Amino acid sequence: MHPLAGQGVNLGLLDAAALAELLLAARAGEEDPGALGVLRRYERWRKSEVALMSTAIDGFDRFLAHGTGPLARLAQQGLSWVNRAPELRRVFIRRALGISGELPWAARSNSTV
């Protein structure tokens, strides 16, 4: 994960919460927490979330931070539209903060730890 925007820490914390949730569920279901099936569920769950954020951050870096040319100008225009659209801006902010998407139980706002 590119360090731009500090998303590696956010994703790492969500990864840990997701793994803990799946391991506890496996144990409660009398399944071996180290079984390949349990670990594959974790991998499938988090892979899509990490790929989405990684692609977004890579795009920001390539087209906004260091980009030139027509694609960079298009990306800059798109970001300008996002900045002027409060609801769209909230979607981006919630995703970057790690409070939207397929969240582990411990990361949901209604959970108590």
Phi and psi in radians as a Rosetta constraint file:
Dihedral C 1 N 2 CA 2 C 2 CIRCULARHARMONIC -1.114 0.35
Dihedral N 2 CA 2 C 2 N 3 CIRCULARHARMONIC 2.442 0.35
Dihedral C 2 N 3 CA 3 C 3 CIRCULARHARMONIC -1.239 0.35
Dihedral N 3 CA 3 C 3 N 4 CIRCULARHARMONIC -0.111 0.35
Dihedral C 3 N 4 CA 4 C 4 CIRCULARHARMONIC -0.957 0.35
Dihedral N 4 CA 4 C 4 N 5 CIRCULARHARMONIC 2.223 0.35
Dihedral C 4 N 5 CA 5 C 5 CIRCULARHARMONIC 1.274 0.35
Dihedral N 5 CA 5 C 5 N 6 CIRCULARHARMONIC 0.072 0.35
Dihedral C 5 N 6 CA 6 C 6 CIRCULARHARMONIC 1.098 0.35
Dihedral N 6 CA 6 C 6 N 7 CIRCULARHARMONIC 0.493 0.35
Dihedral C 6 N 7 CA 7 C 7 CIRCULARHARMONIC -1.293 0.35
Dihedral N 7 CA 7 C 7 N 8 CIRCULARHARMONIC -0.316 0.35
Dihedral C 7 N 8 CA 8 C 8 CIRCULARHARMONIC -1.062 0.35
Dihedral N 8 CA 8 C 8 N 9 CIRCULARHARMONIC -0.716 0.35
Dihedral C 8 N 9 CA 9 C 9 CIRCULARHARMONIC -1.157 0.35
Dihedral N 9 CA 9 C 9 N 10 CIRCULARHARMONIC -0.817 0.35
Dihedral C 9 N 10 CA 10 C 10 CIRCULARHARMONIC -1.005 0.35
Dihedral N 10 CA 10 C 10 N 11 CIRCULARHARMONIC -0.829 0.35
Dihedral C 10 N 11 CA 11 C 11 CIRCULARHARMONIC -1.152 0.35
Dihedral N 11 CA 11 C 11 N 12 CIRCULARHARMONIC -0.667 0.35
Dihedral C 11 N 12 CA 12 C 12 CIRCULARHARMONIC -1.092 0.35
Dihedral N 12 CA 12 C 12 N 13 CIRCULARHARMONIC -0.725 0.35
Dihedral C 12 N 13 CA 13 C 13 CIRCULARHARMONIC -1.140 0.35
Dihedral N 13 CA 13 C 13 N 14 CIRCULARHARMONIC -0.721 0.35
Dihedral C 13 N 14 CA 14 C 14 CIRCULARHARMONIC -1.168 0.35
Dihedral N 14 CA 14 C 14 N 15 CIRCULARHARMONIC -0.650 0.35
Dihedral C 14 N 15 CA 15 C 15 CIRCULARHARMONIC -1.038 0.35
Dihedral N 15 CA 15 C 15 N 16 CIRCULARHARMONIC -0.814 0.35
Dihedral C 15 N 16 CA 16 C 16 CIRCULARHARMONIC -1.101 0.35
Dihedral N 16 CA 16 C 16 N 17 CIRCULARHARMONIC -0.734 0.35
Dihedral C 16 N 17 CA 17 C 17 CIRCULARHARMONIC -1.145 0.35
Dihedral N 17 CA 17 C 17 N 18 CIRCULARHARMONIC -0.696 0.35
Dihedral C 17 N 18 CA 18 C 18 CIRCULARHARMONIC -1.150 0.35
Dihedral N 18 CA 18 C 18 N 19 CIRCULARHARMONIC -0.761 0.35
Dihedral C 18 N 19 CA 19 C 19 CIRCULARHARMONIC -1.106 0.35
Dihedral N 19 CA 19 C 19 N 20 CIRCULARHARMONIC -0.769 0.35
Dihedral C 19 N 20 CA 20 C 20 CIRCULARHARMONIC -1.056 0.35
Dihedral N 20 CA 20 C 20 N 21 CIRCULARHARMONIC -0.753 0.35
Dihedral C 20 N 21 CA 21 C 21 CIRCULARHARMONIC -1.053 0.35
Dihedral N 21 CA 21 C 21 N 22 CIRCULARHARMONIC -0.810 0.35
Dihedral C 21 N 22 CA 22 C 22 CIRCULARHARMONIC -1.202 0.35
Dihedral N 22 CA 22 C 22 N 23 CIRCULARHARMONIC -0.648 0.35
Dihedral C 22 N 23 CA 23 C 23 CIRCULARHARMONIC -1.166 0.35
Dihedral N 23 CA 23 C 23 N 24 CIRCULARHARMONIC -0.720 0.35
Dihedral C 23 N 24 CA 24 C 24 CIRCULARHARMONIC -1.139 0.35
Dihedral N 24 CA 24 C 24 N 25 CIRCULARHARMONIC -0.707 0.35
Dihedral C 24 N 25 CA 25 C 25 CIRCULARHARMONIC -1.132 0.35
Dihedral N 25 CA 25 C 25 N 26 CIRCULARHARMONIC -0.701 0.35
Dihedral C 25 N 26 CA 26 C 26 CIRCULARHARMONIC -1.117 0.35
Dihedral N 26 CA 26 C 26 N 27 CIRCULARHARMONIC -0.788 0.35
Dihedral C 26 N 27 CA 27 C 27 CIRCULARHARMONIC -1.116 0.35
Dihedral N 27 CA 27 C 27 N 28 CIRCULARHARMONIC -0.731 0.35
Dihedral C 27 N 28 CA 28 C 28 CIRCULARHARMONIC -1.112 0.35
Dihedral N 28 CA 28 C 28 N 29 CIRCULARHARMONIC -0.560 0.35
Dihedral C 28 N 29 CA 29 C 29 CIRCULARHARMONIC -1.554 0.35
Dihedral N 29 CA 29 C 29 N 30 CIRCULARHARMONIC 0.246 0.35
Dihedral C 29 N 30 CA 30 C 30 CIRCULARHARMONIC 0.985 0.35
Dihedral N 30 CA 30 C 30 N 31 CIRCULARHARMONIC 0.631 0.35
Dihedral C 30 N 31 CA 31 C 31 CIRCULARHARMONIC -1.848 0.35
Dihedral N 31 CA 31 C 31 N 32 CIRCULARHARMONIC 2.574 0.35
Dihedral C 31 N 32 CA 32 C 32 CIRCULARHARMONIC -1.146 0.35
Dihedral N 32 CA 32 C 32 N 33 CIRCULARHARMONIC 2.042 0.35
Dihedral C 32 N 33 CA 33 C 33 CIRCULARHARMONIC -1.041 0.35
Dihedral N 33 CA 33 C 33 N 34 CIRCULARHARMONIC -0.406 0.35
Dihedral C 33 N 34 CA 34 C 34 CIRCULARHARMONIC -1.634 0.35
Dihedral N 34 CA 34 C 34 N 35 CIRCULARHARMONIC 0.101 0.35
Dihedral C 34 N 35 CA 35 C 35 CIRCULARHARMONIC -1.137 0.35
Dihedral N 35 CA 35 C 35 N 36 CIRCULARHARMONIC 2.549 0.35
Dihedral C 35 N 36 CA 36 C 36 CIRCULARHARMONIC -0.977 0.35
Dihedral N 36 CA 36 C 36 N 37 CIRCULARHARMONIC -0.690 0.35
Dihedral C 36 N 37 CA 37 C 37 CIRCULARHARMONIC -1.052 0.35
Dihedral N 37 CA 37 C 37 N 38 CIRCULARHARMONIC -0.707 0.35
Dihedral C 37 N 38 CA 38 C 38 CIRCULARHARMONIC -1.146 0.35
Dihedral N 38 CA 38 C 38 N 39 CIRCULARHARMONIC -0.819 0.35
Dihedral C 38 N 39 CA 39 C 39 CIRCULARHARMONIC -1.179 0.35
Dihedral N 39 CA 39 C 39 N 40 CIRCULARHARMONIC -0.578 0.35
Dihedral C 39 N 40 CA 40 C 40 CIRCULARHARMONIC -1.182 0.35
Dihedral N 40 CA 40 C 40 N 41 CIRCULARHARMONIC -0.627 0.35
Dihedral C 40 N 41 CA 41 C 41 CIRCULARHARMONIC -1.071 0.35
Dihedral N 41 CA 41 C 41 N 42 CIRCULARHARMONIC -0.755 0.35
Dihedral C 41 N 42 CA 42 C 42 CIRCULARHARMONIC -1.063 0.35
Dihedral N 42 CA 42 C 42 N 43 CIRCULARHARMONIC -0.824 0.35
Dihedral C 42 N 43 CA 43 C 43 CIRCULARHARMONIC -1.048 0.35
Dihedral N 43 CA 43 C 43 N 44 CIRCULARHARMONIC -0.816 0.35
Dihedral C 43 N 44 CA 44 C 44 CIRCULARHARMONIC -1.106 0.35
Dihedral N 44 CA 44 C 44 N 45 CIRCULARHARMONIC -0.734 0.35
Dihedral C 44 N 45 CA 45 C 45 CIRCULARHARMONIC -1.066 0.35
Dihedral N 45 CA 45 C 45 N 46 CIRCULARHARMONIC -0.947 0.35
Dihedral C 45 N 46 CA 46 C 46 CIRCULARHARMONIC -1.413 0.35
Dihedral N 46 CA 46 C 46 N 47 CIRCULARHARMONIC -0.428 0.35
Dihedral C 46 N 47 CA 47 C 47 CIRCULARHARMONIC -1.026 0.35
Dihedral N 47 CA 47 C 47 N 48 CIRCULARHARMONIC -0.780 0.35
Dihedral C 47 N 48 CA 48 C 48 CIRCULARHARMONIC -1.185 0.35
Dihedral N 48 CA 48 C 48 N 49 CIRCULARHARMONIC -0.686 0.35
Dihedral C 48 N 49 CA 49 C 49 CIRCULARHARMONIC -1.135 0.35
Dihedral N 49 CA 49 C 49 N 50 CIRCULARHARMONIC -0.780 0.35
Dihedral C 49 N 50 CA 50 C 50 CIRCULARHARMONIC -1.174 0.35
Dihedral N 50 CA 50 C 50 N 51 CIRCULARHARMONIC -0.715 0.35
Dihedral C 50 N 51 CA 51 C 51 CIRCULARHARMONIC -1.087 0.35
Dihedral N 51 CA 51 C 51 N 52 CIRCULARHARMONIC -0.715 0.35
Dihedral C 51 N 52 CA 52 C 52 CIRCULARHARMONIC -1.074 0.35
Dihedral N 52 CA 52 C 52 N 53 CIRCULARHARMONIC -0.871 0.35
Dihedral C 52 N 53 CA 53 C 53 CIRCULARHARMONIC -1.194 0.35
Dihedral N 53 CA 53 C 53 N 54 CIRCULARHARMONIC -0.686 0.35
Dihedral C 53 N 54 CA 54 C 54 CIRCULARHARMONIC -1.082 0.35
Dihedral N 54 CA 54 C 54 N 55 CIRCULARHARMONIC -0.747 0.35
Dihedral C 54 N 55 CA 55 C 55 CIRCULARHARMONIC -1.134 0.35
Dihedral N 55 CA 55 C 55 N 56 CIRCULARHARMONIC -0.740 0.35
Dihedral C 55 N 56 CA 56 C 56 CIRCULARHARMONIC -1.115 0.35
Dihedral N 56 CA 56 C 56 N 57 CIRCULARHARMONIC -0.813 0.35
Dihedral C 56 N 57 CA 57 C 57 CIRCULARHARMONIC -1.147 0.35
Dihedral N 57 CA 57 C 57 N 58 CIRCULARHARMONIC -0.700 0.35
Dihedral C 57 N 58 CA 58 C 58 CIRCULARHARMONIC -1.068 0.35
Dihedral N 58 CA 58 C 58 N 59 CIRCULARHARMONIC -0.732 0.35
Dihedral C 58 N 59 CA 59 C 59 CIRCULARHARMONIC -1.093 0.35
Dihedral N 59 CA 59 C 59 N 60 CIRCULARHARMONIC -0.771 0.35
Dihedral C 59 N 60 CA 60 C 60 CIRCULARHARMONIC -1.018 0.35
Dihedral N 60 CA 60 C 60 N 61 CIRCULARHARMONIC -0.782 0.35
Dihedral C 60 N 61 CA 61 C 61 CIRCULARHARMONIC -1.128 0.35
Dihedral N 61 CA 61 C 61 N 62 CIRCULARHARMONIC -0.838 0.35
Dihedral C 61 N 62 CA 62 C 62 CIRCULARHARMONIC -1.181 0.35
Dihedral N 62 CA 62 C 62 N 63 CIRCULARHARMONIC -0.763 0.35
Dihedral C 62 N 63 CA 63 C 63 CIRCULARHARMONIC -1.756 0.35
Dihedral N 63 CA 63 C 63 N 64 CIRCULARHARMONIC -0.500 0.35
Dihedral C 63 N 64 CA 64 C 64 CIRCULARHARMONIC -1.749 0.35
Dihedral N 64 CA 64 C 64 N 65 CIRCULARHARMONIC -0.795 0.35
Dihedral C 64 N 65 CA 65 C 65 CIRCULARHARMONIC -1.373 0.35
Dihedral N 65 CA 65 C 65 N 66 CIRCULARHARMONIC -0.679 0.35
Dihedral C 65 N 66 CA 66 C 66 CIRCULARHARMONIC -2.226 0.35
Dihedral N 66 CA 66 C 66 N 67 CIRCULARHARMONIC 0.043 0.35
Dihedral C 66 N 67 CA 67 C 67 CIRCULARHARMONIC -1.442 0.35
Dihedral N 67 CA 67 C 67 N 68 CIRCULARHARMONIC 2.633 0.35
Dihedral C 67 N 68 CA 68 C 68 CIRCULARHARMONIC -2.402 0.35
Dihedral N 68 CA 68 C 68 N 69 CIRCULARHARMONIC 2.861 0.35
Dihedral C 68 N 69 CA 69 C 69 CIRCULARHARMONIC 1.623 0.35
Dihedral N 69 CA 69 C 69 N 70 CIRCULARHARMONIC -3.026 0.35
Dihedral C 69 N 70 CA 70 C 70 CIRCULARHARMONIC -1.087 0.35
Dihedral N 70 CA 70 C 70 N 71 CIRCULARHARMONIC -0.681 0.35
Dihedral C 70 N 71 CA 71 C 71 CIRCULARHARMONIC -1.164 0.35
Dihedral N 71 CA 71 C 71 N 72 CIRCULARHARMONIC -0.694 0.35
Dihedral C 71 N 72 CA 72 C 72 CIRCULARHARMONIC -1.130 0.35
Dihedral N 72 CA 72 C 72 N 73 CIRCULARHARMONIC -0.728 0.35
Dihedral C 72 N 73 CA 73 C 73 CIRCULARHARMONIC -1.139 0.35
Dihedral N 73 CA 73 C 73 N 74 CIRCULARHARMONIC -0.676 0.35
Dihedral C 73 N 74 CA 74 C 74 CIRCULARHARMONIC -1.123 0.35
Dihedral N 74 CA 74 C 74 N 75 CIRCULARHARMONIC -0.750 0.35
Dihedral C 74 N 75 CA 75 C 75 CIRCULARHARMONIC -1.116 0.35
Dihedral N 75 CA 75 C 75 N 76 CIRCULARHARMONIC -0.726 0.35
Dihedral C 75 N 76 CA 76 C 76 CIRCULARHARMONIC -1.116 0.35
Dihedral N 76 CA 76 C 76 N 77 CIRCULARHARMONIC -0.693 0.35
Dihedral C 76 N 77 CA 77 C 77 CIRCULARHARMONIC -1.135 0.35
Dihedral N 77 CA 77 C 77 N 78 CIRCULARHARMONIC -0.720 0.35
Dihedral C 77 N 78 CA 78 C 78 CIRCULARHARMONIC -1.080 0.35
Dihedral N 78 CA 78 C 78 N 79 CIRCULARHARMONIC -0.751 0.35
Dihedral C 78 N 79 CA 79 C 79 CIRCULARHARMONIC -1.124 0.35
Dihedral N 79 CA 79 C 79 N 80 CIRCULARHARMONIC -0.635 0.35
Dihedral C 79 N 80 CA 80 C 80 CIRCULARHARMONIC -1.083 0.35
Dihedral N 80 CA 80 C 80 N 81 CIRCULARHARMONIC -0.709 0.35
Dihedral C 80 N 81 CA 81 C 81 CIRCULARHARMONIC -1.116 0.35
Dihedral N 81 CA 81 C 81 N 82 CIRCULARHARMONIC -0.736 0.35
Dihedral C 81 N 82 CA 82 C 82 CIRCULARHARMONIC -1.068 0.35
Dihedral N 82 CA 82 C 82 N 83 CIRCULARHARMONIC -0.751 0.35
Dihedral C 82 N 83 CA 83 C 83 CIRCULARHARMONIC -1.093 0.35
Dihedral N 83 CA 83 C 83 N 84 CIRCULARHARMONIC -0.514 0.35
Dihedral C 83 N 84 CA 84 C 84 CIRCULARHARMONIC -1.579 0.35
Dihedral N 84 CA 84 C 84 N 85 CIRCULARHARMONIC -0.094 0.35
Dihedral C 84 N 85 CA 85 C 85 CIRCULARHARMONIC -1.980 0.35
Dihedral N 85 CA 85 C 85 N 86 CIRCULARHARMONIC 1.714 0.35
Dihedral C 85 N 86 CA 86 C 86 CIRCULARHARMONIC -0.953 0.35
Dihedral N 86 CA 86 C 86 N 87 CIRCULARHARMONIC -0.736 0.35
Dihedral C 86 N 87 CA 87 C 87 CIRCULARHARMONIC -1.171 0.35
Dihedral N 87 CA 87 C 87 N 88 CIRCULARHARMONIC -0.743 0.35
Dihedral C 87 N 88 CA 88 C 88 CIRCULARHARMONIC -1.140 0.35
Dihedral N 88 CA 88 C 88 N 89 CIRCULARHARMONIC -0.697 0.35
Dihedral C 88 N 89 CA 89 C 89 CIRCULARHARMONIC -1.074 0.35
Dihedral N 89 CA 89 C 89 N 90 CIRCULARHARMONIC -0.711 0.35
Dihedral C 89 N 90 CA 90 C 90 CIRCULARHARMONIC -1.084 0.35
Dihedral N 90 CA 90 C 90 N 91 CIRCULARHARMONIC -0.666 0.35
Dihedral C 90 N 91 CA 91 C 91 CIRCULARHARMONIC -1.056 0.35
Dihedral N 91 CA 91 C 91 N 92 CIRCULARHARMONIC -0.810 0.35
Dihedral C 91 N 92 CA 92 C 92 CIRCULARHARMONIC -1.121 0.35
Dihedral N 92 CA 92 C 92 N 93 CIRCULARHARMONIC -0.760 0.35
Dihedral C 92 N 93 CA 93 C 93 CIRCULARHARMONIC -1.133 0.35
Dihedral N 93 CA 93 C 93 N 94 CIRCULARHARMONIC -0.787 0.35
Dihedral C 93 N 94 CA 94 C 94 CIRCULARHARMONIC -1.078 0.35
Dihedral N 94 CA 94 C 94 N 95 CIRCULARHARMONIC -0.695 0.35
Dihedral C 94 N 95 CA 95 C 95 CIRCULARHARMONIC -1.175 0.35
Dihedral N 95 CA 95 C 95 N 96 CIRCULARHARMONIC -0.767 0.35
Dihedral C 95 N 96 CA 96 C 96 CIRCULARHARMONIC -1.138 0.35
Dihedral N 96 CA 96 C 96 N 97 CIRCULARHARMONIC -0.584 0.35
Dihedral C 96 N 97 CA 97 C 97 CIRCULARHARMONIC -1.348 0.35
Dihedral N 97 CA 97 C 97 N 98 CIRCULARHARMONIC -0.216 0.35
Dihedral C 97 N 98 CA 98 C 98 CIRCULARHARMONIC 1.387 0.35
Dihedral N 98 CA 98 C 98 N 99 CIRCULARHARMONIC 0.493 0.35
Dihedral C 98 N 99 CA 99 C 99 CIRCULARHARMONIC -1.998 0.35
Dihedral N 99 CA 99 C 99 N 100 CIRCULARHARMONIC 0.261 0.35
Dihedral C 99 N 100 CA 100 C 100 CIRCULARHARMONIC -2.471 0.35
Dihedral N 100 CA 100 C 100 N 101 CIRCULARHARMONIC 2.956 0.35
Dihedral C 100 N 101 CA 101 C 101 CIRCULARHARMONIC 1.747 0.35
Dihedral N 101 CA 101 C 101 N 102 CIRCULARHARMONIC -2.883 0.35
Dihedral C 101 N 102 CA 102 C 102 CIRCULARHARMONIC -1.491 0.35
Dihedral N 102 CA 102 C 102 N 103 CIRCULARHARMONIC 1.593 0.35
Dihedral C 102 N 103 CA 103 C 103 CIRCULARHARMONIC -1.595 0.35
Dihedral N 103 CA 103 C 103 N 104 CIRCULARHARMONIC 2.526 0.35
Dihedral C 103 N 104 CA 104 C 104 CIRCULARHARMONIC -1.127 0.35
Dihedral N 104 CA 104 C 104 N 105 CIRCULARHARMONIC 2.736 0.35
Dihedral C 104 N 105 CA 105 C 105 CIRCULARHARMONIC -0.932 0.35
Dihedral N 105 CA 105 C 105 N 106 CIRCULARHARMONIC -0.796 0.35
Dihedral C 105 N 106 CA 106 C 106 CIRCULARHARMONIC -1.123 0.35
Dihedral N 106 CA 106 C 106 N 107 CIRCULARHARMONIC -0.337 0.35
Dihedral C 106 N 107 CA 107 C 107 CIRCULARHARMONIC -1.684 0.35
Dihedral N 107 CA 107 C 107 N 108 CIRCULARHARMONIC -0.094 0.35
Dihedral C 107 N 108 CA 108 C 108 CIRCULARHARMONIC -1.357 0.35
Dihedral N 108 CA 108 C 108 N 109 CIRCULARHARMONIC 2.542 0.35
Dihedral C 108 N 109 CA 109 C 109 CIRCULARHARMONIC -1.140 0.35
Dihedral N 109 CA 109 C 109 N 110 CIRCULARHARMONIC -0.383 0.35
Dihedral C 109 N 110 CA 110 C 110 CIRCULARHARMONIC -1.626 0.35
Dihedral N 110 CA 110 C 110 N 111 CIRCULARHARMONIC 0.075 0.35
Dihedral C 110 N 111 CA 111 C 111 CIRCULARHARMONIC -1.543 0.35
Dihedral N 111 CA 111 C 111 N 112 CIRCULARHARMONIC 2.667 0.35
Dihedral C 111 N 112 CA 112 C 112 CIRCULARHARMONIC -2.210 0.35
Dihedral N 112 CA 112 C 112 N 113 CIRCULARHARMONIC 2.309 0.35
